[in-house]
Amino acid sequence: MDVFVNDWMAVALSVLVGAGAIMGLFIASFIFSAKRKSQIKLTTYECGIPSEGFTWANINFRFYIFGILFLIFDVEAVFLFPWALIFLEQNSLGNPIPFYAMMMFLVILFFAILYGWRKGVFEWQK
């Protein structure tokens, strides 16, 4: 029981220190930030280039597709690292199931890339 309390005390202390640090940074930002408003500070600013003309514009749907594809293949990379550790452990025991499971996962993702390629998702301009 004593070990359980010590573990949760460490978690509670970490949460308090983290919350205190975040609140301290917010307060410091409020205290030290510039307070003067000007017309140029209120303008829309994107990627280091001041916008010209109409600032509200439609965003092309391809940006969304590229973002989703990045997330899919980024999650794939996140799954590969723990799989490699399990594979090394299970391979020493002679268990081939983790290898074939990951090969199925990679084959499905490979066919997803081919499908997207055939549909023209990766072509930037049409």
N, C-alpha and C positions, 0 to 999 in steps of 0.2 A: 504494500500500500504506500509506503514511503517513497519508493521509486516512481510510482505513478504520479504522486503529487509533485515530485521534483521535475518530472518531464513536463507536466502541464504548467508548472511555474516558469520553466524556460520558454515555453510557447507564449504564455501571457506576457512575460517580460519582453520578448521579441516584438509582439504586437504593439505593446505600449511604446517601446523605443521607436519602432517604425512610424506609428501614428504621430508621435511627438516630433520626429524629424520632418514628416510631411507638413504638419501644422507650422513648424518653425520656418520651413521654406516658404510657405504661403504668406506668413506674416512678414518675413524679410522682403519678399517680393512686393508686398503692398507698401511697406515702409520706404523702400529704396527706389521704387519705380517712379518714372516721370509722370507728373500729373497734368501737364499742360496739353490741352487738346488743340489740334490745328486741322486745317482742311486736308493737308497732305497725309496726316496720320489716319484719317477716316476713309481714304481711298482704298479700293480693292487692289491687292498686291499678290501676284502669283509668280512663283519661281524666279524671283529676282527681276522681273520685267513688269513695269507698270502697265496695267491694262489700258487699252484704247477702245473707245466706242462703247458698245453695249457690254456690260460686265457679266450679265447673266446669260449664259449660253448653254445649249444642250450639249451633253457629253456623249460621244460616240459609244455605242453599245460594245464595241470591240475592247474598250478599256476594261469593261466589266468581265468579259470573257477571259481576257489575259489575266486579270486578277484571280478569277476562280481557278484557272489552270495552274497558276503559280501556287495557290493554296493546296490544290490536290497533290501536286508533285512535291511540295514542301512537306506535307504530311507523310507522303511516301518515304521521304528521307528520314523523317523522325521515327518511323517504324523500322527502318533498316538497322539503326544502331542497337536497340535492345534485342532485335532478332539476332544480330551477330553474336552477342554475348550468350544468348540462349543456345544458339547453334553450336558454339564452341563447347558449351557444357554438355549438351545432349549428344553431340557428335562423339565425344569421348566415351559415352555410354553405348554407342552403336545404334542410336535412334535416328532413322532417316526422316521422320515425319516433319520436323521443323524446316528441313531443306526443301521438301516438296511443297509445303504450305507457302513458303516465300516464293518459290518459283511460280506457283499458281497466281499469287498476288501480283508479281511482276509481269506475268503474261497478260493478265487482265488490264493492267495499266498500259502495257505496250499496245494492246488492241484499242484502248481508249485514245492513245495518241494517233494511231492509224485512222480511226474513225474521224477524229477532229481534223486531221490532215485532209482526208477525202472530202469532208464537208466544207473545207476552205476556211476553217477557223483561224489558221495560222497565217493566212494571207492578209497583209495589213491594208493594201489598197486593191479595190476591185474596179 
